[in-house]
Amino acid sequence: SEDVLSKDAGECAICLEELQQGDTIARLPCLCIYHKGQVFLRMHVKVQNVAFMGCIDEWFEVNRSCPEHPSD
């Protein structure tokens, strides 16, 4: 299901970016969470944020299971 993160929750296992309060996320049945929808990379260099499709959206283009629980 799609939701908005209410507090920081560590690292996204797909893109390795931090899951931060206010990010749009997908919560899978196994309760793992990943970026959903449009995501902005938070780069530590002097460039503007780069937008891309949500991590879990791209993952599900080629996979049908949780990245951290593939046997579920």
LUMGU-601771 format. One record per residue (C-alpha): x, y, z; residue in one letter. Coordinates in steps of 0.2 Angstrom, whole numbers, padded with zeros to 4 digits, always signed. Example, Ala and Ser with C-alpha at 12.3 -4.5 7.8 and 13.67 -1.06 7.14 Angstrom:
// LUMGU-601771
+0062-0022+0039A/+0068-0005+0036S/
END
This chain:
// LUMGU-601771
+0000+0000+0000S/+0006+0018-0003E/+0009+0029+0012D/+0019+0044+0018V/+0033+0041+0030L/+0029+0049+0047S/+0047+0047+0053K/+0065+0043+0046D/+0066+0025+0044A/+0084+0020+0038G/+0090+0016+0021E/+0080+0010+0006C/+0087-0007+0001A/+0085-0004-0017I/+0093+0014-0020C/+0102+0015-0003L/+0096+0032+0000E/+0089+0037+0017E/+0070+0035+0019L/+0065+0052+0027Q/+0050+0059+0035Q/+0038+0065+0021G/+0044+0052+0008D/+0031+0043-0002T/+0033+0024+0002I/+0026+0008-0002A/+0023-0004+0012R/+0023-0022+0006L/+0014-0037+0015P/+0030-0042+0024C/+0030-0024+0031L/+0046-0019+0022C/+0046-0001+0015I/+0053+0007-0001Y/+0052+0023-0010H/+0036+0024-0021K/+0031+0037-0034G/+0043+0051-0039Q/+0059+0050-0029V/+0073+0064-0027F/+0091+0059-0025L/+0098+0069-0011R/+0116+0072-0018M/+0130+0079-0007H/+0137+0089-0022V/+0132+0106-0029K/+0119+0100-0041V/+0100+0100-0041Q/+0091+0085-0035N/+0088+0072-0048V/+0071+0064-0050A/+0067+0046-0055F/+0053+0033-0054M/+0051+0026-0036G/+0062+0012-0032C/+0049-0001-0029I/+0040+0003-0045D/+0056+0000-0055E/+0059-0016-0045W/+0042-0023-0049F/+0045-0020-0067E/+0056-0035-0067V/+0053-0044-0050N/+0037-0050-0041R/+0044-0052-0024S/+0051-0041-0010C/+0069-0037-0013P/+0073-0043+0005E/+0061-0058+0006H/+0061-0066-0011P/+0054-0082-0005S/+0038-0074+0003D/
END
